[in-house]
């Protein structure tokens, strides 16, 4: 596993939602769930995410890109 700073699920959720709330176009995103999938390689993120949406719409791709940047910065504790 790559040596990155570690954050708890709650810390990651708070960090992600702070970034998401900076974008009014993401107002239909209510929250984010942090998951721990099987890590297929040490250099890949050790956590995943799923959006909790208001309604049936999908989260914009730009929202996914915000989380993907955070995934490369932090590991799940």
Secondary structure as UniProt FT lines:
FT   STRAND          5..7
FT   HELIX           9..20
FT   TURN            21..22
FT   HELIX           24..26
FT   TURN            27..28
FT   STRAND          29..35
FT   TURN            42..43
FT   STRAND          48..53
FT   HELIX           61..73
FT   STRAND          74..76
//
